[in-house]
Amino acid sequence: MELIINHTRKTFDVLPANLEALLAIELPGKKKGIAVALNNRIIPLSVWAETILNNNDSVLIITATQGG
C-alpha cells in the first residue's frame, strides 16, 4: 500500500487506519502547528481520527516553524 506524502511516495505494509494514525507515525508526539491536506482538501484537526486513508492518497503535511 502506498501514500504520497509531501510529494514523495511512501510504501506501507498496512496503511495507517486514519489520518491521525499517519501523523502519529510521521510526526510522533506533535499535534500543534500542523496543517494537513488530503487529496488537495484541507482536513481540520477535529476530524483527523475519522478521516480514512486509501491506497495512493496524496497527503500534504505542513508544520509551523519559528524564526525570523
Rosetta constraint file for C-alpha pairs under 8 A:
AtomPair CA 1 CA 11 HARMONIC 5.70 0.50
AtomPair CA 1 CA 12 HARMONIC 5.28 0.50
AtomPair CA 1 CA 13 HARMONIC 6.23 0.50
AtomPair CA 1 CA 14 HARMONIC 6.38 0.50
AtomPair CA 1 CA 15 HARMONIC 6.15 0.50
AtomPair CA 1 CA 55 HARMONIC 5.57 0.50
AtomPair CA 1 CA 56 HARMONIC 7.52 0.50
AtomPair CA 2 CA 9 HARMONIC 6.63 0.50
AtomPair CA 2 CA 10 HARMONIC 5.51 0.50
AtomPair CA 2 CA 11 HARMONIC 4.42 0.50
AtomPair CA 2 CA 12 HARMONIC 5.92 0.50
AtomPair CA 2 CA 15 HARMONIC 7.41 0.50
AtomPair CA 2 CA 55 HARMONIC 5.42 0.50
AtomPair CA 2 CA 56 HARMONIC 5.31 0.50
AtomPair CA 2 CA 57 HARMONIC 7.72 0.50
AtomPair CA 3 CA 9 HARMONIC 5.80 0.50
AtomPair CA 3 CA 10 HARMONIC 5.41 0.50
AtomPair CA 3 CA 11 HARMONIC 6.61 0.50
AtomPair CA 3 CA 12 HARMONIC 7.93 0.50
AtomPair CA 3 CA 54 HARMONIC 7.86 0.50
AtomPair CA 3 CA 55 HARMONIC 6.11 0.50
AtomPair CA 3 CA 56 HARMONIC 4.74 0.50
AtomPair CA 3 CA 57 HARMONIC 5.24 0.50
AtomPair CA 3 CA 58 HARMONIC 6.04 0.50
AtomPair CA 3 CA 59 HARMONIC 7.25 0.50
AtomPair CA 4 CA 8 HARMONIC 5.23 0.50
AtomPair CA 4 CA 9 HARMONIC 4.28 0.50
AtomPair CA 4 CA 10 HARMONIC 5.99 0.50
AtomPair CA 4 CA 56 HARMONIC 6.36 0.50
AtomPair CA 4 CA 57 HARMONIC 6.18 0.50
AtomPair CA 4 CA 58 HARMONIC 4.58 0.50
AtomPair CA 4 CA 59 HARMONIC 5.99 0.50
AtomPair CA 5 CA 9 HARMONIC 6.24 0.50
AtomPair CA 5 CA 10 HARMONIC 6.78 0.50
AtomPair CA 5 CA 58 HARMONIC 6.05 0.50
AtomPair CA 5 CA 59 HARMONIC 4.82 0.50
AtomPair CA 5 CA 60 HARMONIC 5.84 0.50
AtomPair CA 5 CA 61 HARMONIC 7.36 0.50
AtomPair CA 6 CA 58 HARMONIC 7.72 0.50
AtomPair CA 6 CA 59 HARMONIC 6.26 0.50
AtomPair CA 6 CA 60 HARMONIC 4.78 0.50
AtomPair CA 6 CA 61 HARMONIC 6.35 0.50
AtomPair CA 7 CA 58 HARMONIC 7.60 0.50
AtomPair CA 7 CA 60 HARMONIC 7.55 0.50
AtomPair CA 15 CA 53 HARMONIC 7.27 0.50
AtomPair CA 15 CA 54 HARMONIC 7.61 0.50
AtomPair CA 15 CA 55 HARMONIC 7.51 0.50
AtomPair CA 16 CA 21 HARMONIC 5.55 0.50
AtomPair CA 16 CA 22 HARMONIC 5.42 0.50
AtomPair CA 16 CA 53 HARMONIC 7.16 0.50
AtomPair CA 17 CA 21 HARMONIC 6.20 0.50
AtomPair CA 17 CA 22 HARMONIC 7.68 0.50
AtomPair CA 17 CA 52 HARMONIC 6.31 0.50
AtomPair CA 17 CA 53 HARMONIC 6.71 0.50
AtomPair CA 18 CA 22 HARMONIC 6.47 0.50
AtomPair CA 18 CA 48 HARMONIC 6.95 0.50
AtomPair CA 18 CA 49 HARMONIC 5.83 0.50
AtomPair CA 18 CA 50 HARMONIC 6.58 0.50
AtomPair CA 18 CA 51 HARMONIC 5.34 0.50
AtomPair CA 18 CA 52 HARMONIC 4.39 0.50
AtomPair CA 18 CA 53 HARMONIC 5.44 0.50
AtomPair CA 19 CA 23 HARMONIC 6.28 0.50
AtomPair CA 19 CA 48 HARMONIC 5.07 0.50
AtomPair CA 19 CA 49 HARMONIC 6.12 0.50
AtomPair CA 19 CA 50 HARMONIC 7.62 0.50
AtomPair CA 19 CA 51 HARMONIC 5.57 0.50
AtomPair CA 19 CA 52 HARMONIC 6.40 0.50
AtomPair CA 19 CA 53 HARMONIC 6.49 0.50
AtomPair CA 20 CA 24 HARMONIC 6.26 0.50
AtomPair CA 20 CA 48 HARMONIC 4.95 0.50
AtomPair CA 20 CA 49 HARMONIC 4.99 0.50
AtomPair CA 20 CA 51 HARMONIC 7.84 0.50
AtomPair CA 21 CA 25 HARMONIC 6.50 0.50
AtomPair CA 21 CA 49 HARMONIC 7.49 0.50
AtomPair CA 22 CA 26 HARMONIC 6.16 0.50
AtomPair CA 23 CA 27 HARMONIC 5.37 0.50
AtomPair CA 23 CA 28 HARMONIC 6.91 0.50
AtomPair CA 24 CA 28 HARMONIC 4.57 0.50
AtomPair CA 24 CA 29 HARMONIC 6.69 0.50
AtomPair CA 24 CA 30 HARMONIC 7.63 0.50
AtomPair CA 33 CA 63 HARMONIC 5.62 0.50
AtomPair CA 33 CA 64 HARMONIC 5.02 0.50
AtomPair CA 34 CA 61 HARMONIC 6.94 0.50
AtomPair CA 34 CA 62 HARMONIC 5.66 0.50
AtomPair CA 34 CA 63 HARMONIC 4.57 0.50
AtomPair CA 34 CA 64 HARMONIC 6.39 0.50
AtomPair CA 35 CA 42 HARMONIC 7.52 0.50
AtomPair CA 35 CA 43 HARMONIC 7.71 0.50
AtomPair CA 35 CA 44 HARMONIC 7.74 0.50
AtomPair CA 35 CA 61 HARMONIC 5.99 0.50
AtomPair CA 35 CA 62 HARMONIC 5.12 0.50
AtomPair CA 35 CA 63 HARMONIC 6.46 0.50
AtomPair CA 36 CA 42 HARMONIC 5.85 0.50
AtomPair CA 36 CA 43 HARMONIC 5.74 0.50
AtomPair CA 36 CA 44 HARMONIC 7.49 0.50
AtomPair CA 36 CA 59 HARMONIC 7.01 0.50
AtomPair CA 36 CA 60 HARMONIC 5.64 0.50
AtomPair CA 36 CA 61 HARMONIC 4.75 0.50
AtomPair CA 36 CA 62 HARMONIC 6.30 0.50
AtomPair CA 37 CA 41 HARMONIC 4.96 0.50
AtomPair CA 37 CA 42 HARMONIC 4.15 0.50
AtomPair CA 37 CA 43 HARMONIC 5.57 0.50
AtomPair CA 37 CA 59 HARMONIC 5.72 0.50
AtomPair CA 37 CA 60 HARMONIC 5.05 0.50
AtomPair CA 37 CA 61 HARMONIC 6.71 0.50
AtomPair CA 38 CA 42 HARMONIC 6.44 0.50
AtomPair CA 38 CA 43 HARMONIC 6.69 0.50
AtomPair CA 38 CA 57 HARMONIC 7.03 0.50
AtomPair CA 38 CA 58 HARMONIC 5.76 0.50
AtomPair CA 38 CA 59 HARMONIC 4.68 0.50
AtomPair CA 38 CA 60 HARMONIC 6.51 0.50
AtomPair CA 39 CA 57 HARMONIC 6.22 0.50
AtomPair CA 39 CA 58 HARMONIC 4.94 0.50
AtomPair CA 39 CA 59 HARMONIC 6.30 0.50
AtomPair CA 40 CA 58 HARMONIC 7.60 0.50
AtomPair CA 40 CA 59 HARMONIC 7.88 0.50
AtomPair CA 40 CA 60 HARMONIC 7.86 0.50
AtomPair CA 43 CA 47 HARMONIC 6.96 0.50
AtomPair CA 43 CA 48 HARMONIC 6.92 0.50
AtomPair CA 44 CA 48 HARMONIC 6.77 0.50
AtomPair CA 47 CA 51 HARMONIC 6.13 0.50
AtomPair CA 53 CA 57 HARMONIC 6.69 0.50
